[in-house]
Structures are given as C-alpha cells and as structure tokens.
Amino acid sequence: MAPSRTIFLGLAALLAAGASQAQNTREPHKRFPVAPPPPYVSPETPQGSGRFPAVMEVEPGLATHVVYRPASLTALGKDKLPVVAFANGGCVNVGNRFRYFLSEIASHGFLAIATGTMGPKEAESSQSSSDNQNPPAPGSPAALGVKHADTGQRPAATTAKQMIDAIDWAVAENSRKGGKYEGRIDTSKIAVMGQSCGGLQAIDAAHDPRVSTLGVWNSGSFPTDGFAWRLAASRADKADVKTLRVPALYVSGEPSDVAYPNADNDFELLQVPAFRAWKEQTGHAGTYREPNGGVYGQVAVAWLQWQLKGDQQAARMFTGADCGLCTRPEWKVKSKGMGADGAAPQR
C-alpha cells in the first residue's frame, strides 16, 4: 500500500508532540495490510451485516451531521434505536468519512450520527483524510482562524459540542410529532465514540449526564493540560479522564500505533468499568475502511449491543476469562471493574 501524506489530520500532531508528550518511540508510520474497501454505492443503498441494513443521509434539522439508520424503520417493530454520536479521526468535518464502520453499527439497530457534512465519495475509502476536507464547522478552531504552533498542524475543523448537538437532535426528534423517528429512539441509551482526534472529543462529550457509555478508538488523553483543547477543541486532559462516570472501551492498534501509550495510560486512570484492547498487525488507521468496518466494526457492535441493549451474548466478547477477544491470539486485552466474572485476564 502506497504511503499517504498523512493517515489522519490529527496523527501528525500526535507525532509532533511525541517527544515532549512522552509518546512511544517506535516507528509511528508503520503500515499494515488491510482489506480493500467495498465498491462505492449511493448513500441510499443499504449497507452493513446486521438485520437492519442501513442508509446514510443528511436530515434537514441536522444539516451539520450525517445520520446512519436502518433503511426500514418499520422493520424494527417495537424495538427502539439507541443513539451513537461519533467524532471523526483528524477532527475532520466530514460525516461520511467512517461510512463502513458506522453503517455496520446502524445495521444492528442503532442510530449513528457522525460529526460533519457529507463529503466526497473518496473520503469513505481513502486512508488519508487530508485531501477530503469540508469547510470547518462554525465555532471550530479552524473556522475561527486559530493557529497552533506547538502542533504544526491546521486546527480542528470540528468541536466536541457537535457531539452534544447530535444528542440534542435525537432527543428532540424522538418527541417531534409526525416525524419518522417519533417514539423510535431510546433516549435513555446513548453512546459517544470517536477515533484519534475524535476520541478526545468523545471523552469530553462523555461527561454529558445523558451518556451511557464511551468508546475511544486509536486515541487517548495527553499528559500536558490543555493540549487536547489545542489539538481537538475538547476538554480531555488526564484529570477529565479521572472524572468519567460511564463504562469505557479503549481500542487501538499495536504498540506502533501513536495512540497506544495514551490509551494504556487512560485505562490505568479510569475509575469506571473499562475494557482495553489492542490488535497485532494493526496500525493507527484501524480497519474502519474495510467492508463493514472490519474487525473493529465487530467489536464496536458487540460493545454497543451489550452496553445499550443489555445483550449478554454480545457481552461474552468482553467478559470472563475465556471472553471472545481473550481467546483470539492477535488481540491483547485487559479489563477492570467489570465484576468477578467479567474481568478479562491481563496479558
């Protein structure tokens, strides 16, 4: 695979901060083979391996985001849609950047809402986000012309507040008379997730009292207070990690992933039930642009099925000494605070 100018916008900033921020010193540009993305299809073409193949669309009342939902809402029957607010890697304002990953989540009966407007189709499959940019979101550091000399990068084009905007919209839509989502959204079950730079925004948004669980993908907080604000327009310092009050999932690539040490350190600081996993032969780019989001998509769906739907079969991927990820040799895992029969072995 030919190297790209950057994997994600935030990656170069993470690397630039490496020495002073106590990042690991292994080669962060290490790349691994990934399955090719599926052929492009139109937004209204259902995607995902779940029972409810999903479409993506821009809703008139939330033009700043892209919504992923089951193509047939009537097929849900009496089931309601838990909400998953997602922030992109690089803090790019492109809501279809993680299409395959988010379509897979939505196809299992979730309403996934990604920060950013619809971008070019190339954004969905390219390993680099640097050539697939939308105008920055209003109020973001990029929109305000903020310069960050310490990272050497353009400022974030999104904010953590956009994740809260997504939650606010979903709550309002559930009550809107005559709307297609009226009574179909489970507003008591909300997850926030983000990748790389977006993971910092998810940590910030997870402090909203409506949030039920957090997913941090190829990301983690920095040792220097305020660095997350300068990089990602988010309050996600080490002190903020300590004040999280919802179960957390941290997933990264192997130690060459630039976010690996930050994720590991966050896990030690967490005072909530938490599961930490990393996969060998996988880098910072993960498997998001593989069909159905690759194995990362499988892990995300299982965590959400467990945390937001109470699915005990899905919980088996994370709980017990013989948990699903525990028995896969390419995965290294550890957990805490998950109960006597929910603690995965550390290795």
C-alpha angles and dihedrals in degrees: 000000000000114000115251127219089254134349094220131351092248094051096075089049090052090051093047089055092047103106098039094040095051095246119166117271100226118117103283094192092064108135130200132200114269131187112263116258118257119261114281117267131181120272092253093055107103115243138183137065097256130102091265110050108211139227129201125225145156114248118216091231093050106037091155093067142046118236124211116198141152109285090228113044091180089061087068091070108189093343116115128216118247112212127246115188111196133196120202131240112260087024086262117170094232114117096192094051092103096034100141094046094047095042088056091052093048092048089066093061105280135123105230118191119191126200113247142040125279112288133192118301089248089068090069097060107023116105087215125065096188094090096043107067134152124197110282121264117262111268094020119129090250092053090049092050094242115171123210110199093175093062099035088218138110110267124259115288092206139045136218087244090071088068089055089048088057092052092046090052093049092050091049093046092054088061099037109116113237095008119133090242096049107138092351100099124081099219091181091066114062131155129190119204136170142172126229106319087009090057089067090053090050091053088054094046092047089074089071105109091228092064118103103185143003132223120194114188122192090339147093141163125283129240094236116080113239096019092109089054092052092046103036109010088244139119099236108133123142089266089057091053089055091055096053112123104187132077111274135208119200118189128174143154123264122299091285087067104105090224095052099096094044091052091048092050092048090053090057091050097048116109094192134074104291142176122201121193137167131182127221119236090023126112139195092290092063119190099294096123095048117100109294089359093294120245092332087063090054092051093047093050093049092049092049093045088054101040099038103028103029092237105170093190089058089047089064089076087069109021133078132023089280096046119157096257092038091064096049107092094210091060126076115197146174134174142185140193093021098118134264094294095033100063113107116212116261114237 
